[in-house]
């Protein structure tokens, strides 16, 4: 008679070892698997009315609204050049896979200053191709980028927005105000103030904040902008069951709330968090592929007021 307990005791360690080897292989290969994603950015009112966001694109008879693609943005972040396994070719193909109005980098060129020249070179490759297509490129500092000067960014072809703002115009003809905020680092971080009175020419629905760490949103008691684009979380980078990666290794409040990747709503602001391109600490990702995001900002207005 077969001793099932003995058989199970013999097989179980081998199964565990095999699963562990498969996960390690996946973790080592995933940093090469760049994902090219597309998402729509809406106002808080749109999130409150599913009929608007899930209708046939462009027109909702019940809500009598028409969606207008106001601005098309390519967002990427967290290059971490020393531990980035995505090839230049794949990164370029992803960034330029569809037309856009502006290219945004949300910080962390390097790993605490290491390989910053390599990271800036990769930005220069993107900026060089963008220049030929008349696409402006803007960046903000991440917590790893404190040592990188504004001139170095400029030499790469990306304009660094150091607590500054600039109008960006979409092919639609609509102009948005891009507000780029500096990250002062993980220790004694001080969030910059947004001087809303400087932005009177732009309604709140057309103000976009680009800031590396999405936790900035928690410092905003009153919404002075409508959208926020960030990175920093890496999607957790290495998946662990029961959210252990966020409970053990991350202290951010948003991550513990479950706001970690993609679109989210908080404090009346519509936000987006990218998983980033590179890695930190170790060149391993598990169920959190590197990402380049193509975002379309949509304006909703009564059908009668939409220009034909």
Secondary structure as UniProt FT lines:
FT   HELIX           4..30
FT   TURN            31..32
FT   STRAND          35..41
FT   HELIX           44..48
FT   HELIX           50..53
FT   TURN            57..58
FT   TURN            61..64
FT   STRAND          65..76
FT   HELIX           81..83
FT   HELIX           88..95
FT   STRAND          102..105
FT   TURN            112..113
FT   HELIX           116..132
FT   TURN            133..134
FT   STRAND          136..139
FT   TURN            143..144
FT   TURN            146..147
FT   HELIX           150..156
FT   STRAND          159..160
FT   STRAND          164..169
FT   TURN            171..172
FT   STRAND          175..181
FT   HELIX           196..199
FT   TURN            200..201
FT   HELIX           204..206
FT   STRAND          207..213
FT   HELIX           214..219
FT   STRAND          227..231
FT   HELIX           234..236
FT   HELIX           241..243
FT   HELIX           244..248
FT   HELIX           253..257
FT   STRAND          262..266
FT   TURN            267..268
FT   STRAND          269..273
FT   STRAND          291..302
FT   HELIX           303..305
//
